Every structure is written in C-alpha cells, then in structure tokens.
Amino acid sequence: MYQAPLPPEYATLTTDDARTRIIEAKRQLGTRIVILGHHYQRDEIIEHADYRGDSFKLAKDANRHPEAEYIVFCGVHFMAESADILTPDHQKVILPNLAAGCSMADMANLFQVRNCWRDLEKIVREQIIVPVTYINSAANLKAFVGEKGGTVCTSTNAPKAVEWALSQGQKVLFFPDQHLGRNTGAKMGYDPERDMVVWDPHKPLGGNSEEQISTATFILWKGHCSVHQRFTVEQVEAAKSKHPNIKILVHPECPIEVVRLSDLNGSTEFIINTVNAAEPGSAWAIGTEINLVNRLAKENPDKTVFCLDPMICPCATMYRIHPSFLLYVLDKLVAGEPINVIEVPQKTKDFAKVALDRMLTLV
C-alpha cells in the first residue's frame, strides 16, 4: 500500500525527541489506545508497546482491551488485517506505516490461488483438498480458506492444523510458505520427496505433471520468508565448529536442511521461551530475525546468544515502522484525525474469521 511521506517536522526528528513525544502522546491518549509490537521490531518501537509477541499472540492480545478505541499495530499489513478481523467493530486498527508489508505474504495472491484451486479440482476428482494458509497471508486468502472449509495456521500449531486438514480430506494445499509446510509434513512423518510437490504459480500446473499432483499429499506453494531462507547448512556447520557445545535453534520457516541439522526448531515464542529458560552459560546460535536475536542476547547476559547468519538479517518491511511514523499516527489520534486505519471488507472479514476462529481451536 502507498504511504505518504512524513511531514518534514517528523522526518527530521532525533530519536530522543521522537521518544519523548511518543511518551507524551500515549499519556494523553490513555486507555483509548493499545500499542502492539511484533518481536521483529526495533527496540525503539518495542519500548512503547503495551504487548509484544509474534503475529498470533498479538492477534489475541488485541482482544485484551475492548474498551480501547484504537489498536496501533507495530507490525506488517497482514497482522493489522488479522487484528481488524478479530476485534470488535467499534475498535479501529492502525498501521503506522502502510508500506510495511510482507514479502512472503505477497508471494501468493487471490487470483493465483483461485487458478491453482481450479486446476487441482480438475485433476483430483476423487479426493478432497483442504486449504491451509499460514497466518502470514492477506485477509482475502484467509477468507478463501474459510469459504473452502480450511483453516489458518501458525508456526506453533501447523502440525495440528495439517493433521486436522488431513482428517477432513486426502490432500493439503499449503500456502504461502513452502518451508513451513515441508517442515511440518516431515515432522509428521511424510517424505518430502515422495509425498510433496511445490506449486509455482507462474508455471502450468505449478510446474508439475498430473500424476505428481495426484499422488502427492502436500501441495506446497512456492513462497518463502526472505529472512529465514538466508540461513544455510554452512552457517550451522561453522557455528558448531567454532562453539563445540552450541545449541542450534531455528524457526521452521528455514529450509528443511537447516531444520534437520538444528537441535531445536519452533515459533518465535518458542525460541524466546527456550532461550529464557536455558541454563546459565549455555550457548545458542539462532536462525531468525536479528532484532529479536539481539534483544534475546541483551536480556540473557548469562548466556551466549548470536545469529546464525554473520550478515545482519533484519526484516526490511518490519523496519519501516520507524518511531517517527508511530509518533505521527499518535499525534493524529490526539488531534482527533485517525489515519492509516486498516479496514477489511465485511464479506472478506466474515469468511476470514471462520478460518481464524478454526485456527484458535487448533492450538
């Protein structure tokens, strides 16, 4: 989405000035607002968040304050959409920078998914296909899944979501992240080579033969997270070589070769809880976004915590939520002029909520 440039007075603010003014704006707004901060946000944003978490946790946290008029979501667009779907109609969800999207979510659009679905239905006539979309997807894709009898999943409940889907049918169309789908299926005992195909929306039949599609249990969308795909086997081997007692902890959005070499893998919340509960003196090489890794290192000074990727790997779209953007939307609220309000169309909201509500039962 297009984000208008900030007025000059905001674009030139120092970090300290922005911080002071955000604190004052929050004081003036009081209980009228709740600020949510995703773990991948920079520290200058997280310090102002009333709640911090991954996309799933924050979607639930948005419901904690029904008295608030505004939910200011310091995350990316699909997260703000999910919050709008799950919160009461009287609450407005605001995204500080409308340009904060998600490259993974953008790798699957409704037109492509509908075309894929039509092709699959023509090929697989005797079997039921159940769609499962990762929460990192647009609201209209969540609505498609709700309409077609599927569910949304998170990195935490993906195995339960897929298990449920396979209890409803014989095949799963999993999008938009192929790596989470592949790692989930492998964790459940399915063979990535035998039981899974990748659907490339830019190729006829996704780049597969009818026979391959007919025999596969998983149809995985050709999408990925630009941060987590950076992690490699070579990085894991280098960390183990340099630190003999290191524990490798990665997100399941990483390639399966990396996940297989890791000691543990799990959602952002799982990564945080694991490091926080670890023994003092333990060492952890982590495969996830750098802002979170750096924060974990600061909050666990009795442990060695570092990122698997020696090159800095921030989530570029999350980084678009700068303190100046947060201040600007707060000042507008103080002035009674809300901007950057995220509103999901009602029909889309209704079907998407079906899929999201199903996700909440599969935790």
matplotlib code that plots the C-alpha trace (Angstrom):
import matplotlib.pyplot as plt

x = [0.0, 1.1, 2.4, 2.5, 5.9, 6.1, 5.8, 9.3, 8.9, 8.6, 11.1, 13.9, 13.2, 16.0, 15.5, 15.3, 12.8, 10.6, 10.7, 9.8, 6.9, 5.6, 5.5, 3.5, 1.1, 0.5, -0.1, -2.7, -4.5, -4.5, -6.8, -8.1, -5.2, -3.3, 0.1, 1.1, 4.8, 6.0, 9.2, 11.0, 10.5, 13.5, 14.0, 12.9, 9.4, 9.2, 9.8, 6.4, 4.5, 1.9, 2.2, 4.9, 4.7, 4.5, 1.6, -0.6, 0.0, -0.6, -3.8, -5.1, -3.6, -5.6, -8.7, -7.5, -8.8, -12.3, -12.5, -9.8, -10.9, -7.7, -5.2, -1.9, -0.2, 3.5, 3.9, 3.1, -0.1, -1.4, -1.1, -3.2, -5.8, -6.0, -6.4, -9.2, -11.0, -10.7, -11.5, -15.0, -16.3, -16.0, -12.3, -10.1, -6.7, -4.0, -0.7, 1.9, 3.4, 1.2, 4.3, 5.1, 4.0, 5.4, 7.3, 6.2, 2.5, 3.0, 4.1, 0.5, -2.4, -6.1, -6.1, -3.2, -4.7, -8.1, -6.4, -4.4, -7.6, -9.5, -6.6, -6.4, -10.1, -9.9, -7.1, -8.0, -11.7, -12.0, -10.1, -10.9, -8.3, -8.2, -6.6, -4.3, -2.9, -0.1, -1.2, 1.4, -1.1, -3.6, -7.1, -8.7, -6.7, -7.8, -11.3, -10.8, -9.6, -12.6, -15.0, -13.4, -13.5, -9.9, -8.0, -5.3, -2.3, 0.7, 4.2, 3.2, 0.1, 0.9, 1.2, -2.2, -3.7, -2.4, -3.4, -6.9, -6.9, -5.9, -8.8, -11.1, -9.6, -6.8, -4.6, -3.5, -2.9, -0.4, 0.5, 2.3, 5.4, 6.7, 9.4, 6.9, 4.7, 7.6, 9.0, 5.6, 4.9, 8.3, 7.8, 4.6, 6.4, 5.8, 8.5, 9.3, 10.4, 7.6, 4.6, 5.1, 5.1, 5.8, 3.3, 4.9, 2.1, 4.0, 4.1, 1.3, 0.0, 2.5, 5.4, 4.1, 2.6, -0.9, 0.5, 2.7, -0.2, -2.4, 0.0, 1.1, -0.4, 1.0, 0.9, 3.2, 3.1, 6.4, 6.8, 9.3, 10.4, 13.3, 14.9, 14.6, 15.6, 19.0, 20.0, 22.2, 23.8, 27.3, 26.3, 25.2, 28.4, 30.5, 28.7, 29.2, 32.9, 33.6, 31.5, 31.6, 28.8, 26.5, 22.8, 21.2, 17.7, 15.9, 12.5, 10.5, 10.4, 14.1, 14.9, 14.5, 18.2, 18.9, 16.0, 17.3, 20.7, 19.3, 18.9, 15.5, 13.1, 9.9, 7.9, 9.2, 7.6, 9.2, 12.6, 12.2, 10.9, 13.6, 16.5, 15.0, 14.6, 18.1, 20.9, 23.3, 26.5, 24.7, 25.4, 22.8, 23.1, 19.7, 18.2, 15.7, 15.4, 18.3, 16.3, 14.8, 18.2, 20.0, 17.2, 17.5, 21.2, 20.7, 18.1, 20.2, 23.6, 24.5, 24.3, 26.0, 23.3, 24.1, 22.6, 23.5, 23.9, 27.0, 25.5, 22.8, 19.4, 16.6, 13.1, 13.2, 9.4, 9.1, 11.9, 9.6, 7.9, 10.1, 9.5, 8.6, 5.8, 4.5, 4.6, 2.8, -0.2, -0.4, -0.3, -3.1, -5.2, -4.6, -5.9, -8.9, -7.8, -7.1, -5.0, -3.8, -6.9, -6.9, -10.5, -11.1, -14.3, -17.2, -17.6, -13.9, -13.9, -16.8, -15.1, -11.6, -13.0, -14.3, -10.7, -9.1, -11.6, -10.8, -7.1, -7.8, -9.4, -6.4, -3.8]
y = [0.0, 3.6, 5.5, 9.3, 10.8, 12.1, 15.9, 17.4, 18.1, 14.3, 13.1, 15.2, 14.3, 12.9, 9.5, 11.2, 13.8, 11.2, 9.0, 11.9, 12.9, 9.3, 9.0, 12.2, 11.3, 7.9, 9.7, 12.0, 9.1, 6.9, 3.9, 4.9, 3.1, -0.2, -0.4, -3.9, -4.6, -7.5, -9.2, -8.2, -4.5, -2.4, -1.6, 2.0, 0.7, -2.2, 0.1, 1.8, -1.5, -2.5, -6.0, -7.7, -11.0, -12.9, -12.3, -15.0, -13.8, -10.2, -11.0, -12.5, -9.6, -7.2, -8.6, -7.9, -4.3, -4.0, -0.5, 0.8, 2.8, 2.2, -0.7, 0.6, -2.4, -2.1, -5.0, -5.5, -5.3, -8.8, -8.6, -5.5, -7.1, -10.1, -7.8, -5.9, -9.2, -10.5, -7.2, -5.7, -3.3, -0.3, -0.6, 0.7, -0.8, 1.5, 0.6, 3.3, 2.8, 1.5, 0.4, -2.2, -5.3, -8.9, -10.3, -13.8, -12.8, -11.1, -14.3, -15.6, -13.6, -14.5, -14.7, -17.1, -19.3, -19.5, -20.6, -23.2, -24.4, -24.8, -26.8, -29.0, -29.7, -30.8, -33.2, -34.6, -35.5, -38.4, -36.7, -33.8, -31.0, -28.9, -25.5, -24.3, -20.8, -19.6, -16.6, -14.7, -14.1, -11.5, -11.3, -12.3, -15.5, -16.3, -15.7, -18.1, -20.7, -20.1, -20.4, -23.6, -25.3, -24.9, -23.2, -20.7, -21.9, -20.5, -21.8, -23.2, -25.1, -26.0, -29.8, -29.7, -27.7, -30.1, -33.1, -31.7, -30.9, -34.5, -35.7, -33.8, -34.8, -36.6, -33.6, -30.3, -27.1, -25.2, -21.6, -19.2, -20.7, -23.9, -24.3, -24.3, -26.7, -29.0, -29.0, -29.6, -32.6, -34.1, -33.7, -35.7, -38.5, -37.6, -37.9, -34.5, -36.3, -38.7, -37.0, -33.4, -31.2, -27.5, -25.3, -22.5, -20.1, -18.9, -22.3, -24.5, -26.9, -25.3, -27.0, -30.5, -33.4, -34.5, -37.8, -36.0, -33.9, -37.0, -38.9, -36.1, -35.5, -31.9, -29.2, -26.6, -23.1, -21.7, -19.0, -18.2, -15.7, -13.6, -13.6, -17.2, -18.5, -16.9, -19.5, -22.3, -25.6, -23.9, -21.5, -24.3, -26.2, -23.0, -22.3, -25.9, -25.8, -22.6, -23.4, -27.2, -27.0, -24.7, -25.4, -24.6, -23.1, -22.1, -21.1, -23.6, -21.1, -22.1, -24.6, -28.2, -28.9, -26.3, -27.5, -31.1, -30.0, -27.9, -29.1, -27.4, -25.5, -23.7, -20.4, -17.1, -17.5, -21.0, -19.5, -16.8, -19.2, -21.7, -19.2, -17.6, -21.0, -22.2, -22.9, -20.0, -20.4, -22.2, -21.1, -20.6, -19.9, -18.8, -18.7, -15.9, -12.1, -10.1, -7.6, -10.5, -12.3, -9.1, -8.5, -12.0, -11.6, -8.4, -9.9, -13.1, -11.8, -15.0, -16.9, -16.7, -15.8, -14.9, -15.1, -17.9, -15.5, -13.4, -10.8, -8.7, -10.1, -7.6, -7.9, -5.0, -4.5, -4.5, -2.0, 0.5, 1.1, 3.9, 5.9, 9.0, 7.0, 5.8, 9.4, 10.8, 8.4, 9.0, 12.8, 12.4, 10.5, 13.2, 15.7, 13.5, 12.7, 9.0, 7.9, 4.6, 2.8, -0.8, -1.9, -5.4, -5.5, -7.2, -10.2, -10.9, -10.4, -12.9, -15.8, -14.9, -15.0, -18.6, -19.7, -17.7, -19.0, -22.5, -21.8, -20.7, -24.1, -26.0, -24.5]
z = [0.0, -0.6, 2.4, 2.0, 3.1, 6.6, 7.2, 7.4, 11.2, 11.8, 9.2, 10.9, 14.5, 16.6, 18.3, 21.7, 20.6, 19.0, 22.1, 24.4, 22.2, 21.8, 25.6, 25.9, 23.2, 24.9, 28.2, 26.5, 24.8, 27.9, 27.7, 24.3, 22.7, 22.9, 21.1, 19.9, 18.9, 16.9, 18.2, 14.9, 15.6, 16.6, 20.3, 19.8, 18.9, 21.4, 24.3, 23.6, 23.1, 25.7, 24.4, 22.3, 20.6, 17.3, 14.9, 16.5, 20.1, 19.2, 17.3, 20.6, 22.7, 20.6, 22.3, 25.8, 25.9, 24.5, 26.0, 23.7, 20.7, 18.7, 18.3, 17.0, 15.4, 15.0, 12.6, 9.0, 6.9, 7.2, 11.0, 11.2, 8.9, 11.3, 14.3, 12.5, 11.8, 15.4, 17.2, 17.8, 15.2, 17.4, 17.6, 14.8, 13.9, 12.8, 10.9, 11.5, 8.0, 5.3, 3.3, 6.0, 4.1, 4.0, 1.1, 1.9, 2.0, -1.4, -3.0, -3.1, -4.3, -4.5, -8.4, -8.3, -5.6, -7.3, -10.5, -8.6, -6.9, -10.2, -11.7, -8.7, -8.7, -12.3, -11.7, -8.3, -8.8, -6.3, -3.4, -1.1, -1.0, 2.2, 2.0, 4.9, 4.8, 7.1, 9.2, 7.1, 4.3, 3.1, 4.5, 1.2, 1.2, 4.7, 3.5, 0.6, 3.0, 5.3, 2.3, 1.1, 4.5, 5.5, 8.3, 9.1, 10.9, 12.9, 13.1, 16.5, 15.6, 12.0, 12.8, 14.5, 11.6, 8.9, 11.0, 11.2, 7.4, 6.6, 8.8, 6.5, 3.2, 1.4, 0.3, 1.7, -0.3, 2.0, 1.3, 1.1, 2.8, 1.3, 4.1, 7.0, 5.0, 4.2, 7.7, 9.2, 6.9, 7.6, 11.3, 10.9, 9.1, 5.4, 2.9, 1.2, -2.0, -2.3, -0.6, -1.6, -4.7, -5.0, -6.8, -8.8, -9.7, -12.8, -14.5, -15.9, -13.2, -10.9, -12.8, -12.0, -14.0, -13.3, -12.0, -9.5, -8.2, -8.0, -5.8, -3.6, -0.1, 0.2, -2.5, -1.2, -2.6, -3.9, -1.3, 1.4, 4.1, 2.8, 6.2, 7.1, 3.7, 4.3, 6.8, 5.4, 6.3, 6.0, 8.8, 11.1, 10.5, 11.1, 14.4, 15.6, 14.6, 16.5, 19.5, 20.3, 22.9, 20.9, 20.5, 17.2, 17.4, 14.3, 13.0, 10.9, 8.0, 7.4, 4.7, 5.7, 5.5, 8.2, 10.4, 10.2, 11.4, 14.3, 17.8, 18.2, 15.9, 16.6, 16.5, 17.6, 21.0, 21.3, 20.5, 23.2, 25.8, 25.1, 25.5, 28.5, 30.3, 29.3, 31.7, 32.5, 30.5, 27.6, 24.0, 21.3, 17.6, 16.4, 13.0, 13.0, 12.6, 14.0, 16.1, 18.1, 18.4, 19.6, 22.2, 23.5, 23.8, 25.9, 28.0, 28.7, 29.5, 31.3, 28.0, 24.6, 22.1, 18.5, 15.0, 12.7, 9.8, 10.2, 7.9, 9.5, 8.6, 9.6, 8.3, 5.9, 5.9, 9.7, 9.8, 8.0, 11.3, 12.4, 15.7, 13.6, 11.9, 15.2, 16.6, 13.6, 13.9, 17.6, 17.2, 14.6, 17.2, 19.8, 17.2, 16.6, 13.0, 12.8, 9.8, 8.4, 9.6, 8.3, 7.3, 5.9, 3.8, 5.6, 3.3, 3.4, 7.2, 7.7, 5.8, 7.2, 10.7, 10.1, 9.2, 12.1, 14.6, 13.5, 13.9, 17.5, 18.3, 17.0, 19.4]

ax = plt.figure().add_subplot(projection="3d")
ax.plot(x, y, z, "-o")
ax.set_aspect("equal")
plt.show()
